Amino acid sequence: MKKNLSEVQKSENKLYLINLGAKIRTLRERRNMTMTKMATELKTKYAQVWRIEQGEVNSTVLILRDVAKILKVKLSHLVKD
């Protein structure tokens, strides 16, 4: 059965969020930063950082900007495909 465009787009979006979360986790771990520390710096809860890293949430650009600052990378580096 052929998938319609919205199903394909949803799949691609989910994969993008999973890959973004994995990139954030890798960068955080390279800096020996815990999720608790990142949550504190983001002024959010540990569970929210976990959801971001798992690709379960579509974070706002403002949250991603703060994540990039904390990880000392450019926002463009963080979100590029």
C-alpha positions as CSV (number, residue, x, y, z in Angstrom):
1,M,0.0,0.0,0.0
2,K,1.3,3.4,-1.0
3,K,1.8,5.9,1.9
4,N,0.3,9.3,1.5
5,L,2.4,12.4,1.7
6,S,1.4,13.2,5.3
7,E,2.4,9.7,6.5
8,V,5.8,10.1,4.8
9,Q,6.2,13.6,6.2
10,K,5.4,12.4,9.7
11,S,7.9,9.6,9.4
12,E,10.6,11.9,8.2
13,N,9.8,14.4,11.0
14,K,10.0,11.7,13.6
15,L,13.4,10.5,12.2
16,Y,14.7,14.1,12.2
17,L,13.7,14.5,15.9
18,I,15.4,11.2,16.8
19,N,18.6,12.2,15.0
20,L,18.5,15.7,16.6
21,G,18.1,14.2,20.0
22,A,21.0,11.7,19.4
23,K,23.2,14.6,18.3
24,I,22.3,16.6,21.5
25,R,23.0,13.6,23.7
26,T,26.4,13.0,21.9
27,L,27.5,16.6,22.3
28,R,26.3,16.6,26.0
29,E,28.2,13.4,26.8
30,R,31.4,14.7,25.0
31,R,31.3,17.6,27.5
32,N,30.9,15.2,30.4
33,M,27.6,16.9,31.2
34,T,24.8,15.0,32.9
35,M,21.2,15.3,31.9
36,T,20.5,16.8,35.4
37,K,23.1,19.5,34.8
38,M,21.7,20.3,31.4
39,A,18.1,20.4,32.8
40,T,19.3,22.8,35.5
41,E,21.0,25.1,33.0
42,L,17.9,25.0,30.7
43,K,15.7,25.7,33.8
44,T,13.6,22.7,33.0
45,K,13.1,19.2,34.3
46,Y,15.3,16.1,33.8
47,A,12.4,14.4,32.0
48,Q,12.2,17.1,29.4
49,V,15.8,16.7,28.5
50,W,15.3,13.0,28.3
51,R,12.3,13.5,25.9
52,I,14.4,15.9,23.7
53,E,17.2,13.4,23.5
54,Q,14.8,10.6,22.7
55,G,13.2,12.6,19.9
56,E,9.8,12.6,21.6
57,V,9.2,16.3,21.5
58,N,9.4,19.0,18.9
59,S,11.3,21.6,20.8
60,T,10.9,25.3,20.1
61,V,13.7,27.2,18.4
62,L,14.3,29.1,21.6
63,I,14.9,25.9,23.6
64,L,17.2,24.7,20.9
65,R,19.1,28.0,20.9
66,D,19.6,27.6,24.7
67,V,20.7,24.0,24.2
68,A,23.3,25.1,21.6
69,K,24.6,27.8,23.9
70,I,25.0,25.3,26.8
71,L,26.7,22.8,24.5
72,K,28.9,25.6,23.0
73,V,27.9,25.0,19.4
74,K,26.1,27.2,16.8
75,L,22.4,26.6,16.5
76,S,22.9,25.9,12.8
77,H,25.3,23.1,13.7
78,L,22.7,21.6,16.0
79,V,19.8,21.6,13.6
80,K,21.4,20.9,10.2
81,D,20.4,17.7,8.5
